[in-house]
Amino acid sequence: MKLFLATIIALLALTSVFSQNKKKKNMVKKIVKTEEEWKSELTPQQYFVLREKGTDRPSEGGLTTHFEKGTYHCAACDLQLFKSGSKFKSHCGWPSFDDSIEGTVNFILDKGHGMIRTEIVCAACDSHLGHIFDDGPKETTGQRYCVNTSSIKFVKSDK
C-alpha cells in the first residue's frame, strides 16, 4: 500500500513538472517601456491604436487586401503574430486572420463602447491589436481576428 501511494505521488509530481515546462515553452519575453518611450518609437497613429486602444478607420486597401507570403509582426515590438496562411478576405475593412501564432496573442474581456467583446493584445508588449469574433471561416477555426492595420507590419518570406 505504501509503495502504491509513493508511486501515485511520484507520478503526480512528474506530471506537474512536465506541465510547467510545457507552459514555459509557449511564453514570450515581456517588453516593458514607459509611455514616453513608446511615443518616441511609434507614429502618432500607431501610438493611438497600440497604446491607447484606438481603432483605425476601415479600408479595403493596404494590409487589408495584402496577401503575399510572410508573417505579420507587432508594429510596437516586432513579435511575430500571424502567418500569411491564416489571413482571409472578410470584407470588414480591417486585416482578418483565422488564427494567431501560438502564445503570441492574449485575450482580454472588453466591455467598452456598450459592447461585450474580446480584445486581442500582443503577448510581449501588451499593445492593442484589435478584437476577435466568432464569425470567421467555418472550414478552419470559425474565428476572425480583426486587426488594426496600424498595429501590425508585414515581413515578406524569403521562401
For each residue, the residues with C-beta under 8 A, 3 or more apart:
1: 4 5
2: 5 6
3: 6 7
4: 1 7 8
5: 1 2 8 9
6: 2 3 9 10
7: 3 4 10 11
8: 4 5 11 12
9: 5 6 12 13
10: 6 7 13 14
11: 7 8 14 15
12: 8 9 15 16
13: 9 10 16 17
14: 10 11 17 18
15: 11 12 18 19
16: 12 13 19 20
17: 13 14 20 21
18: 14 15 21 22
19: 15 16 22 23
20: 16 17 23 24
21: 17 18 24 25
22: 18 19 25 26
23: 19 20 26 27
24: 20 21 27
25: 21 22
26: 22 23 102 103
27: 23 24 103 123
28: 79 103 104 123 124
29: 124
30: 124 125
31: 76 77 124 125
32: 125
33: 37 38 41 125
34: 37 38
35: 38 39 51
36: 39 40
37: 33 34 40 41
38: 33 34 35 41 42 47 50 51 76
39: 35 36 42 47 51
40: 36 37
41: 33 37 38 76
42: 38 39 46 47 50 51 75 76
43: 46 47 150
44: 47 48
45: 48 49 56 150
46: 42 43 49 50 75 76 150 151
47: 38 39 42 43 44 50 51 52
48: 44 45 51 52 54 150
49: 45 46 52 53 54 55 56 128 148 150 151
50: 38 42 46 47 75 76 127 128 129 150 151
51: 35 38 39 42 47 48 76 127 128
52: 47 48 49 128
53: 49 112 119 128
54: 48 49 128 148
55: 49 130 148
56: 45 49 59 94 148 149 150
57: 93
58: 92 93 94
59: 56 62 64 93 94 149
60: 64 65 91 93
61: 64 65
62: 59 65 66 149
63: 66 72 95 149 152 154
64: 59 60 61 93 94 95 149
65: 60 61 62 89
66: 62 63 87 95 154
67: 84 87
68: 84 154 156 157
69: 84 156 157 159
70: 84 154 155 156 157
71: 80 81 82 83 84 101 154 155 157
72: 63 80 81 82 83 84 87 95 97 147 152 153 154 155
73: 78 79 80 81 152 153 154 155
74: 77 78 79 81 122 124 125 127 129 151 152 153
75: 42 46 50 127 150 151 152 153
76: 31 38 41 42 46 50 51 122 125 127 151
77: 31 74 122 124 125 127
78: 73 74 153
79: 28 73 74 104 122 123 124 125
80: 71 72 73 101 104 155
81: 71 72 73 74 100 101 104 105 122 129 152
82: 71 72 86 87 97 99 100 101 145 147 152
83: 71 72 86 101
84: 67 68 69 70 71 72 87 157
85:
86: 82 83 97 98 99 100 140
87: 66 67 72 82 84 95 96 97
88: 96 97 98 136 137
89: 65 96
90: 94 96 136 144 146
91: 60
92: 58 96 144 146
93: 57 58 59 60 64
94: 56 58 59 64 90 130 146 147 148 149
95: 63 64 66 72 87 146 147 149 152
96: 87 88 89 90 92 136 144 145 146 147
97: 72 82 86 87 88 100 144 145 147
98: 86 88 136 137 140 141 142 143 144 145
99: 82 86 140 141 143 145
100: 81 82 86 97 104 105 120 145
101: 71 80 81 82 83 104 105
102: 26
103: 26 27 28 123
104: 28 79 80 81 100 101 122 123 124
105: 81 100 101 120 121 122 123 129 145
106: 120 121 122 123 126
107: 118 119 120 132
108: 118 119 120 121
109: 116 118 119
110: 115 116 117 118 119 131
111: 115 116
112: 53 115
113:
114:
115: 110 111 112
116: 109 110 111
117: 110 131 133
118: 107 108 109 110 131 132 133
119: 53 107 108 109 110 128 130 131
120: 100 105 106 107 108 128 129 130 131 132 145 147
121: 105 106 108 126 127 128 129
122: 74 76 77 79 81 104 105 106 125 126 127 129
123: 27 28 79 103 104 105 106
124: 28 29 30 31 74 77 79 104
125: 30 31 32 33 74 76 77 79 122
126: 106 121 122
127: 50 51 74 75 76 77 121 122 151
128: 49 50 51 52 53 54 119 120 121 148 151
129: 50 74 81 105 120 121 122 145 147 148 151 152
130: 55 94 119 120 145 146 147 148 151
131: 110 117 118 119 120 146
132: 107 118 120 143 144 145 146
133: 117 118 136 143 144 146
134: 142 143 144
135: 142 144
136: 88 90 96 98 133 140 141 142 143 144 145
137: 88 98 140 141 142
138: 142
139:
140: 86 98 99 136 137
141: 98 99 136 137
142: 98 134 135 136 137 138
143: 98 99 132 133 134 136
144: 90 92 96 97 98 132 133 134 135 136
145: 82 96 97 98 99 100 105 120 129 130 132 136
146: 90 92 94 95 96 130 131 132 133
147: 72 82 94 95 96 97 120 129 130 151 152
148: 49 54 55 56 94 128 129 130 151 152
149: 56 59 62 63 64 94 95 152
150: 43 45 46 48 49 50 56 75
151: 46 49 50 74 75 76 127 128 129 130 147 148
152: 63 72 73 74 75 81 82 95 129 147 148 149
153: 72 73 74 75 78
154: 63 66 68 70 71 72 73
155: 70 71 72 73 80
156: 68 69 70
157: 68 69 70 71 84
158:
159: 69
